Amino acid sequence: MSETGLARSRSAASAWRTGSTASRCSPPSRSATAYATPTDSSGRARTATRSRANPPGRLRTLLAGDPTDNANANVIRLGGRLAAITESPVAVAVDPATLATEGILEHDDEAGAQHTTAHPLHDASRGEHVGYGERFGLDHQYEIYRIPDGGTEREVVGTVPVDEPAYMHSFALTERYAVLTENPFTANPLRFLHPDRSFVDAYEWHPESGTRFIVLDRTTGAVVAEPRVPAFFTFHHANAFERERTEAGAEGDSDGGNEIVVDLVAYDDADVLDGLYLDDIGSSTPDASTGELRRYCLPLDGGRVTGRTLADVGIEFPQVSPAVATAMEPHRYVYGQGDTDADRNANELVKVDTEAGDVQTWAERGVYAGEPTFVPAPDTASEDDGLVLSILLDINAEQSALLALDGRSFEERARAIVPHSIPFGFHGRYFEEFES
């Protein structure tokens, strides 16, 4: 049968997104900034719950390939199946008609990462997903891999050795390159064995190291650039693309050569992770932080990196049209979940015009909106021609709805109300059709 609709991976732990307080770092100047050697003072951030697991058991789990199957972060098409995934290298097959789980989808390959991205990216022209993983052991390394459409085998494209691996949640992809944004939130994997620490408690914030962009050639696996900028933390990338530096204009230097443009949501530090502790989630005023939509331009010839804030608005879960993203093309519009307003008991959805800096918002008193998903209109040449879908929670009616906004005007087009509440999830996808 053919299924059409919005698939979403859910977790009660994502309730931090619907908190009644807003917290985001103050935006820097929107003028372009050239970055040099970063300096800062040290700090610390933590998240998650603590485990009392014994060190030998943790070592076996970490190194012997016994990861969690709690695939609550995202959904993708993998091996012709609908699969739920998370940051462990486990994919759970899901029936698209009933949403019943159907067991683990085995990768059947030699890739050995213990931690992986919850955001593999699809390249429609090459017919493949690309992702990365982190391998812990005597020698730690990042692995970039590809999965050809219709298959599940991960083919390692390139590796990057590291002394202390960083926590990374997502990455960026262009026509020729994969870009890892290495947060200065790093771990000595031996700390994973501590019986009173959760996985993320093993990580420490080292702003003096700065944030490193690692640019790998998707064909050869070679690292072609690895510039550093002053420290910031990121979960999510909106999109990336390549261009001639002569097109940079206000972005900074324009002395020729090629560059990669990366748009992402940035935080000044890793304190945003504190909002993911169960103690905070269960409080009456959980942290519902949003970050800044920033653009970094990475010259491939060793030139200076430039960066700026694209709009004065808090944002998370950034999305662009999949018609643009899967074609590795430049984007203009970014959609996302915005700030929480405690007075209105609501948050907002936002649309950012990255060229003009204009922001459109949608909000409703007493209603919280989940991550937006953009669905392009068929046979259109306009990037923002389509619908923006979001799961709503009406806290007064105690029920949810599927909201459809016009991608251009950002006005409501339709709302499908359900007679109960739907738990908020992290990430979702719209699939035009799925055979089961």
KOLKOL-949460 format. One line per 3 residues: number of its first residue (from 1); for each residue x, y, z negated of N, C-alpha, C. Coordinates in steps of 0.02 Angstrom, whole numbers. Last residue first. Layout:
REM KOLKOL-949460
NUM = X:Y:Z:X:Y:Z:X:Y:Z  ... $
***
This chain:
REM KOLKOL-949460
436 = 232:-22:-84:242:-69:-139:217:-138:-119  297:125:-14:268:59:-1:283:14:-60  258:290:-30:298:238:-57:263:172:-45 $
433 = 268:461:24:237:396:24:286:345:-4  323:576:-31:268:582:18:231:516:25  356:604:-195:370:559:-140:309:561:-93 $
430 = 430:715:-305:371:704:-263:393:658:-205  496:686:-468:505:691:-395:438:682:-361  561:751:-625:514:715:-583:529:725:-509 $
427 = 628:751:-793:631:767:-722:582:724:-683  573:739:-931:629:781:-912:623:801:-838  401:757:-987:460:720:-969:517:767:-954 $
424 = 270:767:-1106:317:800:-1061:377:755:-1048  128:661:-1105:192:681:-1136:237:714:-1085  -30:725:-1077:23:686:-1045:90:707:-1077 $
421 = -189:717:-1157:-124:749:-1149:-75:699:-1117  -344:699:-1065:-299:684:-1121:-234:721:-1109  -416:707:-947:-452:712:-1011:-409:697:-1072 $
418 = -342:820:-828:-351:752:-853:-379:757:-924  -370:926:-689:-371:918:-762:-381:844:-779  -286:1001:-566:-319:938:-579:-313:922:-653 $
415 = -295:1150:-478:-278:1121:-543:-319:1057:-552  -229:1262:-351:-273:1208:-375:-249:1184:-443  -160:1380:-333:-200:1354:-277:-249:1301:-301 $
412 = -101:1526:-412:-130:1459:-419:-172:1441:-359  42:1605:-335:-25:1607:-364:-54:1537:-364  156:1625:-267:162:1599:-335:96:1607:-372 $
409 = 167:1653:-133:136:1704:-176:144:1688:-250  242:1533:-91:258:1602:-72:232:1653:-122  190:1416:-146:262:1428:-149:282:1498:-131 $
406 = 52:1414:-252:75:1430:-185:149:1448:-188  43:1280:-372:52:1351:-356:72:1359:-283  -47:1167:-458:-19:1178:-391:-18:1253:-378 $
403 = -41:1066:-604:-49:1132:-574:-15:1134:-506  -123:944:-687:-73:953:-634:-88:1019:-599  -144:946:-866:-169:957:-798:-110:959:-750 $
400 = -197:889:-1030:-148:909:-979:-182:918:-912  -259:940:-1191:-261:900:-1130:-213:929:-1079  -298:1020:-1299:-262:957:-1310:-269:911:-1250 $
397 = -350:1145:-1295:-394:1091:-1271:-363:1022:-1283  -235:1208:-1346:-300:1216:-1378:-348:1161:-1358  -129:1178:-1264:-124:1158:-1334:-190:1166:-1370 $
394 = -115:1107:-1114:-157:1158:-1147:-162:1139:-1220  18:1077:-1015:-11:1055:-1078:-49:1114:-1108  47:1032:-843:30:1080:-895:6:1045:-958 $
391 = 165:992:-723:119:964:-772:109:1015:-828  173:1065:-561:196:1063:-630:143:1032:-674  223:1107:-395:184:1065:-441:215:1065:-510 $
388 = 210:1218:-270:249:1206:-330:205:1169:-379  201:1197:-93:169:1198:-159:221:1186:-213  249:1303:46:235:1239:14:201:1248:-52 $
385 = 370:1399:103:303:1378:123:291:1308:96  498:1442:82:453:1441:25:381:1426:43  560:1429:210:586:1392:152:537:1388:95 $
382 = 479:1404:361:487:1449:305:506:1410:242  447:1318:458:515:1343:460:530:1389:401  353:1166:444:360:1238:433:434:1257:436 $
379 = 302:1032:441:313:1068:504:315:1144:494  215:1031:284:240:996:344:249:1044:402  282:1121:144:227:1111:191:255:1075:253 $
376 = 373:1043:10:371:1084:71:308:1069:112  355:1054:-156:334:1009:-102:328:1051:-38  449:1064:-304:428:1097:-242:413:1045:-189 $
373 = 407:1057:-470:429:1016:-414:403:1048:-350  453:1120:-633:418:1126:-569:449:1080:-517  433:1048:-795:478:1061:-739:439:1068:-673 $
370 = 281:1108:-874:340:1067:-868:381:1086:-807  208:1237:-970:218:1207:-904:283:1168:-904  84:1265:-1091:154:1253:-1077:161:1215:-1012 $
367 = -33:1383:-1144:-18:1330:-1096:57:1326:-1086  -73:1496:-1214:-88:1431:-1242:-72:1372:-1198  -93:1596:-1069:-92:1592:-1142:-112:1522:-1166 $
364 = 11:1565:-933:-57:1565:-958:-55:1555:-1033  111:1617:-792:103:1598:-863:30:1603:-881  232:1641:-669:165:1617:-683:163:1596:-756 $
361 = 331:1764:-582:317:1720:-639:244:1699:-639  467:1812:-479:395:1804:-487:383:1753:-543  600:1922:-456:575:1865:-494:499:1868:-495 $
358 = 737:1972:-349:668:1978:-373:646:1914:-408  858:1966:-288:858:1968:-360:789:1975:-391  872:1952:-151:849:2016:-176:853:2023:-252 $
355 = 927:1821:-146:954:1875:-104:935:1943:-132  858:1737:-228:929:1745:-241:960:1800:-199  713:1751:-306:740:1766:-239:814:1782:-248 $
352 = 640:1634:-411:694:1683:-404:714:1690:-331  502:1600:-505:528:1595:-437:578:1651:-428  449:1512:-651:480:1569:-618:501:1550:-548 $
349 = 328:1483:-779:364:1459:-721:391:1519:-683  333:1495:-959:316:1519:-893:354:1480:-840  248:1453:-1112:308:1470:-1076:287:1493:-1006 $
346 = 156:1496:-1262:161:1475:-1192:231:1487:-1167  102:1575:-1367:104:1502:-1370:108:1473:-1300  115:1710:-1365:64:1682:-1320:58:1606:-1326 $
343 = 218:1728:-1455:155:1763:-1466:98:1734:-1424  325:1656:-1401:293:1632:-1463:226:1665:-1475  361:1610:-1245:336:1669:-1280:297:1645:-1342 $
340 = 501:1541:-1164:443:1530:-1207:425:1595:-1242  560:1562:-993:561:1573:-1065:495:1555:-1099  533:1440:-860:558:1501:-891:553:1502:-966 $
337 = 582:1323:-740:544:1334:-801:575:1393:-838  596:1369:-565:617:1340:-628:567:1352:-683  661:1388:-398:605:1383:-444:628:1352:-509 $
334 = 743:1491:-285:752:1442:-338:691:1446:-384  775:1531:-114:730:1532:-172:746:1475:-220  874:1511:-19:860:1579:-42:821:1578:-107 $
331 = 1009:1402:27:942:1414:2:935:1488:-14  1100:1314:155:1093:1369:107:1020:1378:87  1093:1131:163:1088:1197:191:1084:1251:137 $
328 = 1084:992:154:1147:1025:136:1149:1096:164  966:930:167:999:947:230:1065:983:218  919:922:40:940:859:70:973:870:138 $
325 = 887:1061:18:938:1027:-20:963:964:14  783:1093:108:847:1129:111:902:1087:78  685:1007:71:700:1012:142:767:1047:153 $
322 = 669:1031:-63:707:972:-43:723:972:31  690:1195:-121:653:1153:-75:695:1092:-56  759:1187:-287:751:1219:-222:711:1172:-179 $
319 = 753:1213:-464:735:1173:-406:737:1216:-343  812:1204:-632:808:1239:-568:794:1191:-510  791:1190:-777:765:1143:-728:758:1175:-659 $
316 = 773:1362:-834:801:1294:-838:766:1251:-787  799:1535:-871:777:1482:-826:809:1416:-846  768:1708:-899:787:1644:-926:759:1588:-882 $
313 = 827:1839:-793:771:1797:-816:799:1733:-845  887:1931:-691:882:1941:-763:820:1905:-789  982:1841:-570:921:1875:-590:918:1879:-666 $
310 = 1112:1796:-547:1069:1811:-490:1006:1848:-508  1270:1839:-607:1202:1818:-625:1154:1841:-570  1421:1784:-525:1374:1835:-548:1308:1803:-567 $
307 = 1592:1759:-477:1529:1736:-504:1486:1794:-526  1734:1695:-386:1690:1750:-408:1625:1721:-433  1900:1639:-388:1829:1622:-394:1791:1684:-416 $
304 = 2030:1680:-275:1996:1691:-338:1923:1671:-335  2101:1547:-171:2085:1615:-190:2047:1619:-255  2123:1420:-121:2158:1440:-182:2145:1511:-204 $
301 = 2042:1394:-16:2111:1409:0:2151:1431:-62  1912:1383:-45:1947:1320:-35:2021:1331:-19  1828:1477:-170:1869:1475:-109:1907:1409:-104 $
298 = 1674:1471:-234:1738:1436:-243:1776:1435:-178  1565:1566:-321:1591:1557:-253:1663:1531:-259  1422:1543:-420:1495:1542:-417:1516:1527:-346 $
295 = 1284:1615:-492:1313:1593:-429:1389:1599:-434  1163:1573:-619:1226:1603:-597:1247:1574:-530  1033:1598:-718:1047:1572:-651:1107:1609:-624 $
292 = 1051:1561:-890:1055:1610:-836:1065:1574:-770  937:1463:-992:1001:1493:-974:994:1544:-919  835:1437:-1137:844:1439:-1065:909:1475:-1050 $
289 = 784:1341:-1279:830:1386:-1245:824:1381:-1169  697:1318:-1391:677:1307:-1321:719:1352:-1277  701:1243:-1547:738:1284:-1500:717:1267:-1429 $
286 = 547:1238:-1643:604:1207:-1609:636:1255:-1560  467:1270:-1765:496:1319:-1720:557:1288:-1685  429:1163:-1840:375:1206:-1815:401:1259:-1766 $
283 = 523:1014:-1793:509:1073:-1833:454:1115:-1802  558:909:-1713:500:900:-1757:484:961:-1798  673:955:-1650:614:942:-1610:551:938:-1653 $
280 = 761:958:-1758:740:1021:-1728:676:1011:-1687  775:823:-1786:756:869:-1840:730:935:-1812  821:772:-1666:752:758:-1685:729:803:-1742 $
277 = 914:884:-1564:910:842:-1624:837:832:-1643  912:975:-1463:891:907:-1446:893:860:-1506  964:1096:-1499:892:1092:-1493:866:1023:-1477 $
274 = 1100:1083:-1485:1072:1077:-1552:996:1069:-1550  1130:1114:-1355:1121:1043:-1372:1091:1034:-1441  1159:1248:-1352:1093:1227:-1329:1078:1155:-1347 $
271 = 1292:1261:-1382:1244:1262:-1438:1174:1243:-1417  1395:1268:-1292:1355:1206:-1294:1305:1205:-1350  1390:1434:-1216:1423:1379:-1252:1376:1320:-1253 $
268 = 1323:1513:-1126:1388:1536:-1149:1426:1482:-1186  1254:1423:-986:1250:1446:-1056:1320:1467:-1078  1179:1421:-823:1237:1425:-867:1218:1450:-937 $
265 = 1125:1336:-686:1101:1368:-746:1157:1364:-798  1190:1374:-520:1177:1330:-577:1149:1370:-635  1253:1368:-357:1205:1400:-402:1187:1351:-457 $
262 = 1396:1386:-265:1363:1342:-313:1317:1384:-357  1476:1386:-113:1432:1426:-156:1392:1377:-199  1638:1370:-56:1578:1335:-77:1540:1379:-125 $
259 = 1721:1440:87:1707:1436:16:1645:1395:5  1856:1472:205:1792:1442:185:1784:1441:109  1926:1624:276:1928:1558:246:1859:1534:227 $
256 = 1929:1801:230:1929:1744:274:1934:1678:238  1920:1892:128:1980:1892:168:1986:1830:211  1833:1953:31:1809:1931:96:1868:1930:145 $
253 = 1795:1943:-143:1844:1949:-90:1815:1921:-25  1620:1957:-177:1689:1966:-199:1735:1973:-139  1487:1964:-146:1507:1911:-192:1580:1921:-216 $
250 = 1454:2057:-52:1456:2080:-121:1479:2027:-169  1526:1961:72:1501:2027:56:1510:2045:-17  1538:1832:130:1530:1840:57:1503:1908:38 $
247 = 1565:1799:257:1494:1812:242:1484:1831:169  1696:1767:258:1679:1833:287:1606:1850:276  1699:1638:215:1707:1691:164:1693:1760:192 $
244 = 1575:1529:277:1635:1569:290:1639:1625:240  1510:1399:169:1504:1456:215:1572:1488:226  1412:1267:96:1475:1294:120:1461:1353:166 $
241 = 1313:1250:-56:1322:1249:17:1390:1279:34  1201:1189:-183:1266:1213:-161:1270:1209:-85  1082:1208:-318:1101:1187:-250:1171:1213:-237 $
238 = 1066:1203:-460:1009:1214:-415:1024:1188:-345  1119:1098:-592:1136:1136:-533:1073:1145:-490  1114:1089:-770:1083:1079:-705:1108:1127:-651 $
235 = 1191:1110:-887:1158:1047:-876:1144:1037:-802  1341:1194:-935:1284:1186:-890:1256:1116:-894  1435:1320:-1016:1407:1253:-1018:1349:1250:-970 $
232 = 1592:1405:-992:1519:1405:-996:1498:1332:-997  1745:1493:-1001:1704:1437:-1022:1629:1453:-1018  1811:1565:-850:1796:1569:-922:1741:1520:-940 $
229 = 1866:1439:-731:1837:1504:-746:1826:1507:-822  1976:1353:-619:1946:1361:-685:1920:1432:-692  1979:1249:-469:1986:1313:-505:1952:1311:-573 $
226 = 2025:1140:-381:2003:1131:-450:2013:1195:-489  2018:1061:-221:2022:1123:-261:1997:1107:-331  2022:935:-169:2047:989:-127:2051:1056:-163 $
223 = 2050:771:-202:2033:834:-236:2064:891:-195  1992:646:-88:2045:688:-114:2017:750:-149  1901:568:-22:1903:563:-95:1956:606:-127 $
220 = 1877:576:113:1942:549:91:1945:536:16  1742:620:117:1767:569:163:1830:536:137  1717:718:24:1672:660:25:1696:604:71 $
217 = 1837:794:-74:1818:780:-6:1777:716:-4  1794:879:-223:1819:819:-190:1793:814:-119  1828:996:-342:1800:989:-275:1834:930:-240 $
214 = 1788:1041:-498:1829:991:-463:1795:977:-396  1797:1178:-601:1762:1151:-543:1809:1103:-507  1805:1194:-776:1840:1177:-714:1791:1151:-662 $
211 = 1801:1318:-899:1761:1269:-861:1795:1258:-793  1922:1331:-1034:1883:1355:-978:1842:1299:-946  1993:1301:-1147:2010:1264:-1086:1975:1293:-1024 $
208 = 1936:1371:-1248:2001:1394:-1226:2023:1359:-1161  1821:1302:-1284:1815:1356:-1235:1882:1382:-1209  1781:1159:-1322:1848:1187:-1316:1848:1244:-1265 $
205 = 1678:1063:-1422:1679:1121:-1378:1749:1152:-1380  1674:884:-1422:1690:947:-1455:1697:1002:-1403  1591:726:-1445:1614:781:-1402:1626:844:-1443 $
202 = 1534:637:-1527:1604:626:-1513:1634:683:-1471  1401:662:-1529:1440:689:-1584:1515:680:-1574  1348:588:-1427:1368:656:-1411:1406:690:-1468 $
199 = 1324:464:-1493:1367:469:-1434:1393:540:-1424  1331:497:-1672:1296:478:-1610:1346:485:-1553  1420:433:-1811:1413:481:-1757:1369:453:-1702 $
196 = 1457:344:-1907:1409:395:-1926:1398:447:-1872  1556:258:-1858:1490:230:-1874:1437:282:-1890  1653:292:-1716:1637:314:-1783:1566:292:-1801 $
193 = 1678:265:-1584:1676:208:-1630:1657:228:-1701  1695:380:-1514:1631:345:-1505:1623:289:-1555  1823:417:-1533:1775:445:-1580:1706:413:-1572 $
190 = 1887:366:-1424:1894:330:-1487:1845:355:-1540  1868:460:-1322:1821:404:-1328:1830:362:-1391  1869:623:-1357:1916:568:-1360:1873:506:-1371 $
187 = 1777:734:-1253:1780:684:-1306:1843:642:-1299  1719:905:-1223:1756:844:-1207:1761:798:-1268  1673:1029:-1146:1640:993:-1200:1663:921:-1191 $
184 = 1692:1120:-1039:1744:1109:-1090:1715:1079:-1154  1619:1039:-895:1611:1079:-956:1670:1068:-1003  1651:1034:-735:1677:1002:-796:1671:1049:-855 $
181 = 1561:1003:-605:1571:1060:-649:1588:1032:-718  1609:932:-453:1596:919:-524:1609:983:-563  1553:924:-293:1581:972:-342:1560:951:-412 $
178 = 1593:854:-137:1558:845:-201:1593:890:-252  1583:907:36:1615:903:-30:1566:886:-86  1519:926:157:1584:891:157:1612:877:88 $
175 = 1393:979:127:1401:936:185:1465:895:182  1384:967:-54:1380:1003:9:1391:954:66  1325:957:-219:1344:921:-158:1335:967:-98 $
172 = 1354:956:-396:1333:989:-335:1360:952:-275  1285:877:-545:1340:902:-504:1311:935:-442  1245:841:-718:1230:844:-648:1290:871:-610 $
169 = 1304:824:-843:1237:796:-831:1220:794:-757  1450:788:-933:1421:820:-874:1354:785:-860  1572:798:-1052:1501:783:-1042:1477:824:-983 $
166 = 1737:743:-1001:1689:795:-1020:1618:768:-1014  1875:645:-1062:1818:656:-1017:1768:706:-1046  2037:679:-1079:1977:679:-1120:1917:694:-1076 $
163 = 2118:655:-965:2140:635:-1032:2080:629:-1080  2073:585:-806:2068:637:-857:2092:610:-923  2077:557:-628:2098:538:-696:2094:597:-744 $
160 = 1954:537:-515:1992:591:-545:2012:569:-615  1919:455:-358:1924:455:-431:1967:514:-453  1803:420:-223:1864:449:-251:1861:449:-326 $
157 = 1705:329:-185:1736:372:-135:1801:400:-160  1637:172:-212:1677:226:-242:1715:263:-187  1477:127:-180:1543:127:-149:1583:186:-176 $
154 = 1355:32:-254:1391:95:-259:1461:86:-229  1214:-47:-186:1285:-52:-201:1318:17:-200  1086:-41:-145:1098:-25:-215:1172:-25:-232 $
151 = 1004:20:6:1045:-25:-33:1050:-3:-105  931:117:71:908:49:76:947:-1:35  1070:222:105:997:214:100:978:141:111 $
148 = 1221:193:13:1185:199:76:1111:186:66  1287:281:-112:1243:223:-105:1206:232:-39  1449:331:-172:1394:339:-125:1354:275:-124 $
145 = 1539:412:-308:1516:354:-269:1460:374:-222  1674:461:-404:1623:484:-357:1603:425:-314  1722:447:-569:1715:411:-506:1659:443:-465 $
142 = 1843:502:-686:1779:514:-653:1779:476:-587  1929:407:-815:1924:439:-749:1852:453:-731  2053:351:-930:1986:379:-917:1985:412:-849 $
139 = 2132:207:-978:2138:264:-932:2067:288:-915  2077:125:-1070:2145:147:-1081:2160:207:-1037  1913:198:-1057:1957:141:-1068:2026:165:-1085 $
136 = 1772:248:-961:1811:254:-1022:1853:191:-1031  1717:333:-822:1742:269:-846:1787:281:-906  1576:412:-764:1635:421:-806:1654:353:-834 $
133 = 1512:446:-598:1511:413:-662:1576:427:-700  1404:520:-475:1469:512:-508:1459:474:-573  1331:509:-309:1330:520:-381:1399:515:-410 $
130 = 1229:515:-167:1295:524:-195:1288:539:-269  1136:420:-49:1139:456:-112:1212:461:-133  1120:436:131:1150:408:70:1136:452:10 $
127 = 1119:487:267:1079:430:244:1109:397:183  1175:598:318:1218:540:312:1180:478:290  1061:681:314:1098:672:377:1144:612:375 $
124 = 1017:680:181:975:651:233:1014:637:297  1082:646:35:1103:679:96:1066:645:153  1033:665:-132:1023:631:-68:1044:676:-11 $
121 = 1116:640:-288:1089:685:-238:1086:650:-170  1084:591:-456:1115:577:-391:1079:617:-338  1065:634:-600:1045:672:-542:1086:654:-480 $
118 = 1117:580:-710:1045:568:-701:1019:604:-639  1280:510:-695:1234:565:-688:1162:541:-683  1346:400:-824:1336:422:-755:1286:479:-753 $
115 = 1459:300:-912:1413:357:-916:1407:384:-845  1538:196:-875:1493:185:-931:1443:242:-939  1586:133:-714:1572:190:-758:1524:171:-814 $
112 = 1636:44:-618:1637:27:-688:1622:82:-736  1598:-37:-467:1601:27:-502:1593:14:-577  1582:-153:-397:1638:-151:-444:1644:-83:-479 $
109 = 1412:-217:-388:1472:-187:-361:1525:-183:-415  1269:-231:-417:1310:-283:-384:1371:-253:-349  1161:-163:-472:1202:-129:-421:1247:-178:-383 $
106 = 995:-217:-505:1067:-228:-510:1104:-193:-454  866:-151:-586:893:-154:-518:969:-160:-523  772:-237:-710:831:-197:-693:849:-207:-620 $
103 = 588:-234:-707:655:-261:-720:710:-216:-696  474:-165:-680:484:-229:-646:554:-256:-654  345:-72:-762:416:-86:-751:424:-157:-724 $
100 = 203:3:-684:230:-51:-727:304:-61:-711  142:93:-603:195:119:-646:220:67:-695  55:51:-504:34:42:-574:81:74:-624 $
97 = 118:95:-386:45:97:-392:23:94:-464  256:80:-394:229:147:-381:153:152:-388  338:-6:-519:287:-14:-468:255:54:-455 $
94 = 510:17:-543:443:35:-565:395:25:-506  669:-37:-605:620:-35:-551:550:-24:-579  792:55:-681:735:11:-694:685:19:-638 $
91 = 967:58:-688:907:81:-652:852:30:-663  1107:109:-777:1053:61:-773:994:93:-736  1222:178:-833:1221:150:-764:1169:95:-756 $
88 = 1147:316:-922:1183:253:-922:1176:222:-853  1067:424:-903:1138:436:-898:1179:372:-910  934:354:-802:956:399:-855:1032:407:-848 $
85 = 791:313:-697:862:313:-714:875:360:-773  676:214:-608:687:262:-662:759:256:-685  637:192:-437:679:174:-494:682:231:-543 $
82 = 555:113:-308:551:169:-354:589:150:-417  655:41:-175:611:36:-233:608:103:-269  753:43:-79:684:37:-57:633:32:-113 $
79 = 866:67:-156:857:2:-127:786:-10:-103  782:195:-233:844:156:-235:830:86:-208  726:352:-263:714:296:-218:781:258:-213 $
76 = 709:402:-437:737:408:-370:713:349:-328  683:498:-585:660:445:-540:689:457:-471  749:526:-752:734:546:-684:707:486:-645 $
73 = 753:486:-891:775:552:-869:750:572:-800  740:364:-956:688:414:-967:704:482:-937  773:214:-976:781:256:-917:728:312:-916 $
70 = 843:126:-1076:794:178:-1089:798:231:-1035  936:28:-1076:890:29:-1019:833:78:-1031  1108:56:-1122:1036:60:-1136:996:58:-1072 $
67 = 1239:-61:-1074:1209:5:-1083:1135:1:-1099  1358:-148:-1082:1294:-164:-1114:1256:-99:-1127  1499:-156:-1039:1442:-150:-994:1376:-172:-1023 $
64 = 1607:-153:-1119:1589:-218:-1090:1526:-215:-1048  1629:-27:-1175:1676:-53:-1126:1653:-116:-1090  1519:6:-1259:1551:57:-1218:1591:27:-1161 $
61 = 1484:-112:-1324:1434:-76:-1285:1466:-28:-1236  1605:-143:-1388:1578:-188:-1338:1527:-154:-1293  1611:-32:-1473:1664:-42:-1424:1640:-89:-1369 $
58 = 1499:-51:-1553:1502:8:-1509:1555:-2:-1455  1538:-166:-1620:1480:-168:-1577:1479:-109:-1529  1649:-117:-1693:1658:-169:-1641:1599:-173:-1593 $
55 = 1580:-14:-1776:1629:2:-1724:1640:-53:-1673  1401:-33:-1796:1469:-46:-1818:1518:-33:-1761  1278:98:-1801:1307:39:-1769:1379:30:-1790 $
52 = 1202:199:-1848:1243:165:-1897:1276:103:-1867  1184:355:-1762:1177:282:-1763:1224:253:-1815  1089:506:-1757:1149:469:-1775:1135:395:-1780 $
49 = 1020:590:-1613:1016:561:-1680:1077:519:-1694  1068:745:-1527:1044:676:-1532:1040:653:-1604  1213:853:-1535:1144:837:-1517:1130:764:-1530 $
46 = 1320:995:-1567:1301:925:-1573:1230:916:-1547  1466:1098:-1552:1395:1088:-1543:1380:1013:-1545  1588:1220:-1597:1565:1151:-1599:1490:1148:-1588 $
43 = 1736:1315:-1553:1671:1307:-1585:1651:1234:-1582  1872:1435:-1531:1842:1368:-1530:1776:1367:-1567  1881:1583:-1428:1891:1548:-1490:1854:1482:-1488 $
40 = 1965:1607:-1268:1908:1613:-1313:1926:1578:-1378  2009:1636:-1097:2029:1632:-1167:1967:1641:-1209  2051:1591:-928:2002:1600:-982:2034:1596:-1051 $
37 = 2129:1679:-797:2138:1630:-850:2091:1642:-907  1997:1750:-697:2067:1732:-705:2072:1681:-760  1871:1790:-581:1891:1757:-642:1965:1739:-641 $
34 = 1782:1932:-530:1836:1885:-513:1864:1856:-577  1612:1964:-510:1668:1962:-557:1719:1912:-532  1485:2072:-446:1529:2015:-438:1588:2020:-485 $
31 = 1351:2128:-553:1404:2141:-505:1450:2080:-502  1264:2105:-653:1250:2070:-590:1302:2086:-538  1333:2076:-814:1319:2120:-759:1308:2081:-695 $
28 = 1256:1938:-905:1309:1986:-889:1289:2031:-832  1115:1915:-1012:1146:1909:-946:1203:1959:-938  1125:1834:-1169:1113:1896:-1133:1148:1893:-1066 $
25 = 1057:1669:-1187:1113:1716:-1191:1098:1777:-1149  901:1638:-1268:946:1632:-1211:1000:1685:-1216  761:1574:-1338:830:1592:-1354:871:1585:-1291 $
22 = 600:1573:-1407:642:1580:-1348:711:1602:-1370  488:1459:-1485:535:1513:-1488:576:1515:-1425  408:1349:-1479:374:1414:-1484:422:1471:-1493 $
19 = 442:1219:-1356:446:1251:-1421:418:1321:-1419  448:1133:-1250:384:1167:-1263:384:1202:-1330  568:1069:-1241:552:1118:-1189:489:1157:-1205 $
16 = 571:974:-1338:607:1037:-1352:590:1090:-1301  515:859:-1294:469:909:-1322:503:975:-1338  588:755:-1250:592:816:-1210:545:870:-1236 $
13 = 561:644:-1324:616:686:-1347:621:750:-1308  469:574:-1255:444:618:-1308:498:664:-1332  491:568:-1081:518:552:-1147:490:600:-1197 $
10 = 475:508:-911:452:543:-970:488:522:-1032  487:544:-741:513:503:-796:504:541:-860  363:547:-616:400:584:-666:423:537:-721 $
7 = 300:573:-455:325:525:-504:370:562:-552  164:627:-371:220:652:-410:239:599:-461  113:553:-213:105:590:-276:170:607:-309 $
4 = 51:412:-133:71:482:-126:63:516:-193  80:249:-74:64:292:-131:89:362:-117  17:118:20:53:181:22:31:224:-36 $
1 = 42:-60:0:0:0:0:44:62:0 $
***
